[in-house]
Amino acid sequence: MRILVTGASGFIGHVLCAQLLAQGHDVGALVRRDGSQPAGTRALPGDLSDGARLVQIAAAERPQCVVHLAAELASQRSERKIREVNVDGTARLLDACTALAGAEPAAGPRLVFASTVVTGDARGALLTEETPLPVQTPYGRSKQEGERLVLSCGLPAVVVRPSHVYGPGGWYAGELIAQLRRPGRFAVIGSGENLWDVVHVDDVAAALVLGAERAAPGSTYHVADDEPISFYDFMALTAQRLGIGPPRRIPATLARLVAGRNAVAAVVRSARSSNAKIKRELDWRPRFATAREGVADAVDRLAQDVQR
């Protein structure tokens, strides 16, 4: 299948593209800079802010499927930037895709939208696809609005909602592990007893591949591992694997002054996410069923990368 991936140069994008190529798909990578595309993909320089360029790329590529990963993250403090990319940029991409289909959007390319379950505090409740998510942050609102655009555009669309995504790269390596390795003990925000629904990046990519290949149009899937873990235990597990002392705790009020209210809200939320639907309908099984296996893999692979 001819597949276009937005956000291909990002954390999830590199892993997804590798898995798509391994399955024999032809992959075009929408990237801001030629040379940043994952190995084996075709670089398509462009940006979600340029609607005309997106139309040009879609017309030239004529993808059978578009996997939309590009987004501003929850750590972005500017609500305007979050909306510009996650909502307005998504709308421009959808316009480019529907233009390919003409009068019959259902005949257009399949659209797999990477959303999130990390939208607000569920106070430990189990999140399923059948109930509305608690939406309390600008990032969460932008992703929910993106979902509405995607599912109402007429294209054969699928929504995949990962929980907190970790692995050998991204925020986990660049923020969490980097902080743990600095002098002084890393601080967990709040008590750390809030539940985290986590998932390894390899398993998120596998879910997106299944979304592209097999999911029924209109479907929404939550992607999390089999066992929620407390925020503190997740951080302590990482510290232990690194061979350093356990993290300390700091008040959330202090953390908000440094990191911003919305970034802290994403960390202290408490939720569990059910993966029953994607297991049942797409036969997805996490390679890393719990954080214990996944953290060990991520830390060890990062150490191997340093040694090379």
C-alpha positions in Angstrom: 0.0 0.0 0.0 1.2 3.5 -0.8 1.2 5.4 2.6 1.9 9.0 3.5 3.0 9.6 7.1 2.9 13.1 8.6 5.3 13.7 11.5 7.5 11.0 10.1 10.7 12.4 11.6 9.3 12.3 15.1 9.6 9.7 17.9 6.6 7.6 16.9 7.1 8.4 13.2 10.5 6.7 12.9 9.3 3.5 14.5 6.1 3.5 12.5 7.9 4.0 9.2 10.3 1.1 10.0 7.3 -1.2 10.7 5.4 -0.1 7.6 8.5 -0.7 5.4 9.0 -4.1 7.1 5.4 -5.0 6.0 6.2 -4.1 2.4 4.4 -0.8 2.2 5.7 2.2 0.1 6.1 5.1 2.5 6.3 8.8 1.8 7.4 10.9 4.7 6.1 14.5 5.2 9.0 16.3 6.8 9.9 19.9 7.3 13.5 19.3 6.2 14.8 16.9 3.5 17.3 14.6 5.2 15.2 14.2 8.4 13.1 11.4 6.9 13.4 7.8 8.3 15.6 5.5 6.4 13.9 3.8 3.4 11.2 6.4 3.1 10.6 9.0 0.4 11.1 12.6 1.7 8.2 14.9 1.0 9.3 18.4 2.3 6.2 20.2 3.6 4.4 21.6 6.5 0.8 21.5 7.9 0.7 25.3 7.8 1.0 25.3 3.9 -2.3 24.0 2.5 -1.3 24.5 -1.1 1.8 22.4 -0.6 -0.3 19.6 1.1 -2.6 19.6 -1.9 0.4 19.4 -4.2 1.9 16.5 -2.3 -1.4 14.6 -2.1 -2.0 15.0 -5.8 1.5 13.8 -6.7 1.7 10.9 -4.3 -1.9 9.8 -4.5 -1.6 7.8 -1.2 -4.0 5.0 -0.4 -3.6 5.8 3.2 -2.4 8.7 5.3 -1.2 8.3 8.9 -1.4 11.6 10.6 1.1 11.9 13.5 2.3 15.5 13.2 1.2 17.5 16.3 2.2 20.0 18.9 2.6 18.2 22.2 1.0 18.8 25.6 4.2 20.5 26.8 3.7 23.3 24.4 2.7 26.4 26.4 1.2 28.4 23.6 -2.5 27.5 23.1 -2.4 29.3 19.8 0.4 27.1 18.4 -1.4 24.0 19.7 -4.5 25.0 17.8 -2.7 26.1 14.7 -1.0 22.7 14.3 -3.4 20.2 15.8 -6.7 21.6 14.6 -6.0 24.0 11.6 -3.2 21.9 10.3 -5.4 18.8 10.5 -8.1 20.6 8.6 -5.7 21.5 5.8 -4.5 17.9 5.5 -8.1 16.7 5.3 -8.8 19.2 2.6 -5.9 17.9 0.6 -7.0 14.3 1.0 -10.7 14.9 0.2 -9.6 16.8 -2.9 -8.2 13.5 -4.2 -11.6 11.9 -3.9 -13.7 14.6 -5.6 -17.4 14.1 -5.1 -16.9 10.7 -3.3 -14.9 11.2 -0.1 -15.5 7.6 0.8 -13.4 6.6 -2.2 -10.5 8.7 -1.0 -7.4 7.6 1.0 -7.9 6.0 4.4 -7.0 8.4 7.2 -5.5 7.1 10.4 -5.4 9.8 13.0 -3.1 9.5 16.0 -5.0 11.1 18.9 -4.6 10.5 22.6 -6.3 9.4 25.8 -4.2 12.0 27.8 -6.8 14.8 27.7 -7.6 15.3 31.4 -7.9 13.7 34.9 -10.2 10.7 35.0 -9.5 10.3 38.7 -8.5 6.7 38.2 -11.5 5.7 36.1 -11.2 3.1 33.3 -11.3 4.8 30.0 -13.0 3.0 27.1 -13.9 4.1 23.6 -17.6 4.1 24.4 -17.5 6.9 27.0 -16.4 10.6 26.5 -12.9 11.4 27.7 -12.4 14.0 30.5 -11.1 17.0 28.5 -9.3 19.7 30.5 -6.2 20.9 28.7 -5.7 22.8 25.4 -3.8 19.8 24.0 -6.7 17.5 24.9 -9.2 19.9 23.4 -7.2 20.1 20.2 -7.0 16.4 19.8 -10.7 15.9 20.4 -11.5 18.6 17.9 -9.1 16.9 15.5 -11.0 13.7 16.0 -14.3 15.4 15.1 -12.8 16.8 11.9 -11.4 13.4 10.9 -14.5 11.4 11.6 -16.8 13.8 9.9 -14.8 14.5 6.7 -16.3 11.6 4.8 -13.0 9.8 4.2 -12.6 6.2 5.5 -11.1 7.3 8.8 -9.8 5.6 11.9 -8.8 7.1 15.3 -6.0 5.6 17.4 -5.7 7.0 21.0 -2.4 6.0 22.7 -1.8 6.6 26.3 1.6 7.9 27.6 4.1 6.7 25.0 7.6 5.8 26.1 10.6 4.1 24.6 14.1 4.6 23.4 13.7 8.2 22.3 11.3 11.1 22.4 10.3 12.7 25.8 11.3 9.6 27.7 15.0 9.9 26.6 15.2 13.6 26.1 13.4 14.7 29.2 12.8 12.0 31.7 16.1 10.0 31.5 18.1 13.2 30.9 16.6 14.7 34.1 17.3 11.5 36.1 20.9 11.5 35.1 21.5 15.1 36.2 23.1 15.8 39.7 20.5 15.6 42.4 17.6 13.3 42.5 14.8 13.6 39.9 11.5 14.9 41.4 8.1 13.4 40.8 5.3 15.9 40.8 2.8 15.5 43.6 2.4 12.2 45.5 3.0 10.2 42.4 0.2 7.8 43.4 -1.9 8.7 40.4 -2.3 5.9 37.9 -0.6 6.1 34.5 -1.7 4.2 31.5 1.5 3.7 29.5 2.5 2.0 26.2 5.8 1.3 24.5 6.4 3.1 21.2 6.8 -0.2 19.3 3.3 -1.2 20.4 1.8 2.1 19.4 3.4 1.8 15.9 2.0 -1.8 15.6 -1.5 -0.4 16.4 -1.2 2.3 13.8 -0.1 -0.3 11.2 -3.2 -2.4 12.0 -5.3 0.8 11.7 -3.9 1.4 8.3 -4.3 -2.2 7.1 -7.4 -3.6 8.8 -9.5 -1.3 10.9 -13.1 -0.6 9.9 -13.7 3.1 8.9 -15.2 5.1 11.8 -13.4 3.0 14.4 -11.7 4.4 17.5 -9.1 2.4 19.5 -7.4 3.0 22.8 -3.8 1.7 22.9 -2.2 1.0 26.3 -0.3 -1.9 27.8 -2.0 -4.5 30.0 -1.3 -3.1 33.5 -1.5 0.5 34.7 1.3 1.7 37.0 1.5 4.6 39.4 3.4 7.7 38.1 5.9 7.3 40.9 6.5 3.6 40.3 7.0 4.3 36.6 9.7 6.8 37.4 11.3 4.7 40.1 11.4 1.7 37.7 13.3 3.8 35.2 15.7 5.0 37.8 16.3 1.5 39.1 17.1 0.3 35.5 19.5 3.2 35.2 21.2 2.2 38.4 20.5 5.4 40.3 18.5 6.3 43.4 14.7 6.6 43.5 13.1 10.0 42.7 12.0 12.4 45.4 8.7 14.3 45.3 7.9 18.0 44.9 4.5 19.8 45.2 2.5 20.3 42.0 2.2 24.0 42.7 6.0 24.4 42.5 6.2 22.4 39.3 3.5 24.5 37.6 5.7 27.6 38.0 8.5 25.8 36.1 6.8 23.6 33.6 3.4 25.3 33.2 -0.1 24.4 34.3 -1.0 22.2 31.3 2.2 20.2 31.2 1.8 19.4 34.9 -1.9 18.5 34.4 -0.9 15.8 31.9 1.5 14.3 34.4 -0.7 14.3 37.5 -3.8 12.9 35.8 -4.9 9.5 37.0 -6.5 7.1 34.6 -6.5 3.6 33.3 -7.2 2.8 29.6 -8.8 -0.4 28.3 -7.1 -2.1 25.4 -9.9 -4.7 25.1 -11.4 -3.4 21.9 -8.2 -3.2 19.8 -7.3 -6.7 21.0 -10.7 -8.0 20.1 -11.2 -6.4 16.7 -7.6 -6.1 15.4 -5.9 -8.9 17.3 -3.4 -6.4 18.6 -1.1 -7.7 21.4 1.4 -5.6 23.1 5.0 -6.9 22.8 5.6 -5.2 26.1 2.6 -6.1 28.2 3.7 -4.1 31.3 6.1 -1.2 32.0 8.5 -3.7 33.7 9.4 -5.3 30.4 9.1 -2.1 28.3 11.2 0.1 30.5 14.0 -2.5 30.6 13.9 -2.6 26.8 13.9 1.2 26.4 16.8 1.8 28.8 18.9 -1.0 27.5 18.4 0.1 23.9 19.4 3.7 24.8 22.5 2.4 26.4 23.4 0.4 23.3 22.9 3.5 21.2 25.4 5.4 23.4 28.0 2.6 23.0 27.8 2.6 19.2 
